[in-house]
Amino acid sequence: METSAIEELIKAGLPEAQVTVSGDGRHFEAAVVSPAFEGKSLIQRHRMVLATVQAQIASDELHALSITSAKTPAEAG
């Protein structure tokens, strides 16, 4: 799976998100900044991001996604 495809999936699930994804084709890392994270705990934010790629994880098209950061625009500064 390409990093750009993962970025698009996350952006589709979290409109207005700024997403950066890196990885080796099977294991990826994502940094996400989204206004949708406002008022959410860190675990809720991670679950929101993972929900956007759940189908790809379930099918093993995407083996692993680590979320390196999940911030609101204010937190990202």
C-alpha positions in Angstrom: 0.0 0.0 0.0 1.3 3.5 -0.8 1.6 6.2 1.7 -0.5 8.5 -0.5 -3.4 6.0 -0.4 -3.3 5.9 3.4 -3.2 9.7 3.6 -6.3 9.9 1.3 -8.2 7.3 3.4 -7.4 9.3 6.6 -8.4 12.6 5.0 -11.6 11.1 3.7 -12.5 9.9 7.2 -11.4 13.1 8.9 -12.2 16.0 6.7 -10.0 19.1 7.2 -7.2 16.9 8.6 -3.5 17.5 7.8 -1.9 14.1 7.4 1.7 13.0 6.9 2.3 9.3 6.4 5.7 7.5 6.1 6.4 3.8 5.8 7.9 0.8 4.0 4.9 -0.7 2.2 3.6 -2.7 5.1 4.4 -0.7 8.3 3.4 2.9 8.4 3.5 5.9 10.7 1.0 8.7 10.6 1.0 12.2 12.1 -2.5 13.8 12.0 -3.7 17.3 12.8 -7.5 17.6 12.9 -10.1 19.9 14.4 -12.2 16.8 14.9 -9.8 15.9 17.8 -11.0 18.9 19.9 -12.2 17.6 23.3 -11.1 14.0 22.6 -8.7 12.0 24.7 -5.5 10.6 23.1 -7.0 7.1 22.8 -10.2 8.5 21.2 -8.1 10.3 18.7 -6.1 7.2 17.8 -9.3 5.2 17.5 -10.7 7.9 15.1 -7.6 7.6 12.9 -7.6 3.8 12.9 -11.3 3.7 12.0 -10.5 5.4 8.7 -8.3 2.4 7.7 -10.1 -0.4 9.5 -11.1 -2.2 6.2 -7.5 -2.2 5.0 -6.2 -3.5 8.3 -8.9 -6.2 8.4 -8.0 -7.4 4.9 -4.2 -7.2 5.7 -3.7 -4.8 2.9 -2.3 -2.6 5.6 -0.4 -4.5 8.2 0.5 -1.9 10.8 -0.2 1.8 11.3 1.4 3.7 14.2 0.1 7.1 15.1 3.0 9.2 16.0 0.9 12.2 16.8 -2.8 13.2 16.8 -3.2 16.9 17.6 -5.8 19.7 17.2 -4.7 22.6 15.1 -4.2 24.7 18.3 -1.9 22.0 19.8 0.1 21.7 16.6 0.7 25.5 16.7 
